[in-house]
Amino acid sequence: MAPEPKHINTADKALRDGLNPCPKCGSTEVRQRAGTDRLVCLFCRHEWASARVEETFGLGEGIADLQGTHIATGARDIAAGASPLRSYRCGGCGAEVVVNTDTAMTARCHWCRHVLAVNEQIDDGAVPDAVLPFQIKKGDAVMRITEFVAKRRLFALQAFKDEFKPENVVGVYLPYMVVDARGQADVAGTGEIETRSYTRTEGKQKVTYYDADVWRVQRQLDFTVDDLPLESSAQRGNLDTKANTHNVINTILPFDTQNAVAWNAAYLVGYTSEKRDRDVQHLMPRLQDQMLSIARAQLQRSVQGYDRGVRWERERIDLQGTRWVAMYLPVWLYAHHQPGRNGGLRHYIAVNGRTGETMGSVPVQPWKLVMAALAIGTVVEALALWFISR
């Protein structure tokens, strides 16, 4: 029987009453200072920096000594049937204020205008342990998406060009599990080293043959991984390229997750967010696959002497210790739905909310691609004939 996971308490006792006050004047009119990781009070204009989650809870330490499974408060299993509604008693007037965590993390008291926020980790998966604030502003994201599309307009679907409105880009916090892990990989297979090559004439063709020594190859690797991000939304983790282009989001990685701050709902004001719906147990196979991929890449250098390659026939990964932290990561998204069979295809253009890295999918006119391919083929053929005739 597997041992019980160890709990890392990331709850902030100071924020449990639903209030997120300015430390200087007590106002709850708190927002993120655009383009920075700081918070600002809209009443007295006081600014302050939130604590980084790694430093606050020691999450950047001890990866090489991890034993067993460690799960932070916001990454614990989602309770079956948990209600998204949270009720708070306003500290200003005593009224009951309800926050629907399916659509928002803050609500304003309709009597005294206090802003109440969901700041404690709750059982429906809506609140992570940490948030990595947006630094790329909307105007910058709009410009990057516009430039991305401009380079691809020649082959773009006419309907896409007619409907393209980059100002409709949305800032969204996507849910991830950020994992530290310690593992041991064992792999075995066969490697080949070429000893000679020769060519024979067989009929009208010349065939090249290779002789090689075949060796049994075995490797073992002990390694650690720091801050590996895994999608914790089943919808975003669905990379079915026939229905969506969610894989675009993976192309704008990495994020500087070491700069994530302890959870504070004030960072979500003005942005949307998606709830986590996958637990550690659901993501463990994905982690194992990622760890094996990392191990293969690390071992590649040690088998370069097998010049005809190595075929791994047995692979095993032993996860000796893991640490799971739920985190919101910032992405600017532009979406376009292309009608078609089976519901069509949803295209996304994504901008990393920290680095500005941009990638996307633009629907194309197939006949334009065909014409371009034919034109290129004609030019290549003409150049070949010209060189031959010289």
N, C-alpha and C positions, 0 to 999 in steps of 0.2 A: 504493500500500500504506500502510495506516494505521500511524503510529509506535507503538512499544511503549509500554504504560502505564508511568508512573513509580511507583515503589514508595515508600510512606511506612512506615518501620519503627516500629511501635508495640509491639514485643516488650519485655517487662520481664525483663532478664537475672537480676534478683534472685529471680524466682519460677519459674525453669525447672526446678528440681529436684523440683517437686511439693509443696514445703513452703511454707506461708504463715504464718510465725512472727510472734508478737508482737515488736515492736522493743525491748521493755523486758525481757521475761523469756524469750522464745524459745518459749513454748507455742504449739501449733497450734490450741488451742481458741479460734478467732476467729469472731465473729459480727458482724452489723450491729446497731448500736444502734437499736432500733425507733423509727421516726418521724424518724430523722435520716439524714444521709449518712455518718455516722462508723462506724468499726469499733471493737469492744471486745474485749479479751481476757477470757475467762471465768475465767481462773486468777488473774491479778493485778489485773484490773479496769482496766487501762490503756486509754485511748481515744485514737484519733488520726484525723485527717482524711485521706482519700485525695486524691491529686492529681487535679485536673480535667484531662480529656484534652485539651481545647482549649489550655490553658496549657502542658501538658507537651510537646505535639508541635506547637504552633503552628497548630492546625487552625481557629482562628477568624480567621486573618489572611490577607491577600493574595488575597481572592476576586476583586477587580477585576483582578488580574494573572494569573489562572489561564490556562495554555496547555496544551492536551492533556488527557489523562486521568491522574489521580493516584489510586492505590488503596492504602489502608492494609493492613497485614498481615492483619488479620482479615477483610478484604473480598475477598481474592484468590480466584481460581476454585477451586471445590471439586474435589478430585482424584477422578476416576472410580474407583469401587470402594474408596474409603478405608474402613478399618476404624474402627468407633466405639470399639474397645477401646484403652486406653492403660495401659501398665504402668510402675510407678514402684518404685524401690528405697527402702524406708523409711529415712530418715536416723537413726531412733532405734535400730532393731534389725537392719536389713539385709534384712528380708523383702520379697518381691515383692508389690505391691498393684496390683490391676487395677481401673480405673475405666471403666465403660461410659458413654460420653458421650451415648448415646441416652436415658438415664434419669437421670443424675446428673453433677455436676461435682466432687464430693468423695467420698472413701471413707476409712474408718477402718482402720488396721492392726489385724488381729485378734490380734497378739501384744503390741504395746506401746501401742496406743490412739492413736498419732499420727494426725492428720488430714492426708491428702494431697489436693491439689487440682490440677485441670487449669487451669493458669494461662498456659501458652504457647499461642499461636495454632497450631492444627493443621489438617491438610489435609481434614478432613471437614466443615468449616463450623460446628462446634459452639461455637467460641470467638470472640466478637466482639472488637473493639478497645476497646469501652467499655460501661459499664452505667450506667443511670440508676436509682438505688436507690428502693425504695418509701419513701414518707413517710406515706401514708394507711395506718393500721393496720387489721387485719382487722375489729375491732369496729365501726369507723367505716364500713367498706365494707358490712358486714352491715346496719347501720342505714340507709344510703343506699338499698340495694337494697330493703329492706323498705318504706321510704317510697315508693319508685318504684312498687312493685307495689300498695301500698295505694290509690294514686290511680286504679288501673286495674282493681281487683277486680270492679267492677260488671259489666263486660263480659267478664271473663276466662273461659277454658274451665274447666269444673269440675275436670277432671283436673289441670290446672295448679295450681289452688288447693289441691286435696287433697295434691299432692305437693310443694308449695312449701316448701323448707327453706333459708332464706337462709344458715344456718350452713355449708352445703355450698359456699359461694363459695370459689374457688381463686385464689391469687395466682400469676400466671404472667408470666414475662418473654417478650415476643414479639420476634422478630428483625426488625430494620429495617436498611435502608441509609439513612444520613443523608447527604444530598448538598449540597455547595456547588457552584454552577454560575454560569458567565458565558455569556450568550447574546445573539444578535442576532435579532430577529424582523422579518420583512418581510411586510406584509399589503396586499392591494389588493381593492377592491370598488366598490360603488355606494352613494351616499347620497342621500337625498331631503329637500328643504326645501319645506314646504307654502307655496303662494302664495295659494290661496283654497279655500273650500269652499262648496257650494251644494246645495240639496235640490230634487228634482223629484218630481212625482206620476206614478207609472206604474201605471195601473189603479187598484186600491184601496190601493196601498202608496206610501209616501214613501221615496225612495232618496236618500241623501246621496253626493255625489261630491266628490272632492278633486283639485285641480290641484297639481302639484309640479314643481320643477326637479330634474333628476337630474344628479348630479355623479359623476365618477370620483374615488375616494378612495384614497390610498396613504399608508401610514405605515411608519416604520422605528423600532425601539426597541432600544437597547442597555441591558441590565439585568443585575443579579446576584441570585442567590437564596442565602440562608443557611440551612443546616440544614433542607432539605426531606426529610421522612421518606417512605420507600417500603417497603411490605411486602416482605420478602425470603423469605417462605414462600409457596410456590405454593398451599397449602391456604388460608391466610388471605387471600391475594390474590384468591381465587375469590369474586367478589361475586354469584354466582348466587342471586337472591332466592327462587327456587323451592325451593332445597335448604337454605339457611342464612341467617343474618342477620349475616354477618361485617361488613357495611357499618356495623353499629352501632359498631364499634371506631373507625371514622373520625370518628364524631360526637363522640367525647370528646377529640379533638385540640384544641389543641396540647399538646406536652410541652416542658418547659424543658430542651431537649437541651444547651444551653450549660453546664448544671451536671452533665453526665454525668462520671463518674470513670473513670480508666484501669481496664481490666478486672482484676477480682479475684474469684475464684470464691467467696470468703467471703460475698459479697452474695447468693448464690443459696441459701444454707442456709435451709431452711424454705419454699422456693418451688419451683415447677416452671418448666420452660423448654422452648421449642421450637427446633429447629435450623433454621438457614438452609439453603435448598436452591435458591436462585436466585442466579446470578452477575450481574456488572455488565452483561454482554452481554444477558441476559434482561430487565433492568430499564431499559435505555436507551430503548426505545420509550415506556415509561410515563413516564420523565423528560421526554421530548420533548413528550408530551401535556400534562403538568403545566406545563411552561414556556410552551407556547402559551396555555393557559388563563390563566396569570398575565399574559402579554403582552396578551391581549384585555382583561383587567380594567384594566390600567394605561393602555391606549389609550382606554378608554371616555370619559374626561374630555375628550380632544382632539376627539371627534366629537359632542359634545352639541349643537352647532349644527345638525346634521341632524335636525330635529325629527320626521321620519317614519322615522328609523332608518337604519342602515347594514347592508348585507349583504356580508360578506366572501366573496369568490369565490376568492381565492388566499391561502394562508397558508404561510409557511416559517419554520422555526426553525434557526438555525445555532448549535450548541453549540461555543463556542470554548474552553472549559475546564471541567473537572469534577473534583471531589474526593469520593471515596467512603469512608465510614467505617461499619463494621458496628457496630451498637449494639443492646443489649437495652433495651426500654422496659417499664415496669411496669403491668400491668392486673389488676384483680380481675374475675373472670368467674364468672357463674352461668349454667348451661346447662340447657335443658329440651328434650327431644325430643318432638315432636308426631307421632304415627303418621299415616301416610297413604300415598297412591300414590307410587311411585318412591322409597321409603325415607322418606317423610315430610319434615318440616321441623325443623331444629334452631334453636331460639331462644336468643339470648344477651342477658344484661343485663351491661353493662360499667361499671366504675368506673375512672377515671384514677387510677393509683397515686400521682400527685403532687398533682393539684389537687382530686380528689374529684368531678370532673364525671361525671355518671351519665346513661346512656341505655340503652335496651333494647327488646326485642320481647317482648310478652306475647301468647300465643295467645288468640283471642277466640271467643266463641259467636256465629256469624253471625246467628242469629235474634234475639239481643238487640240487635245493631246495627240490624237491620231495624225492630224494634219502636220503638227510640229514634228512628230517622229518621222513622217514621210519626207518632210522638207529636209530634216537633218540627214536622213539616209541618202537623199539625192545629192546633197552637197558633198557628203563623204565619198560617194561613188564618183562624182565629177573630179574631186581632188585626186583620188586614186588613179583614174584614167590619165589625168594630166601628168602625174609623176611617172607613170609607166611610159607615156609617149615622149618623155624628155630624153 
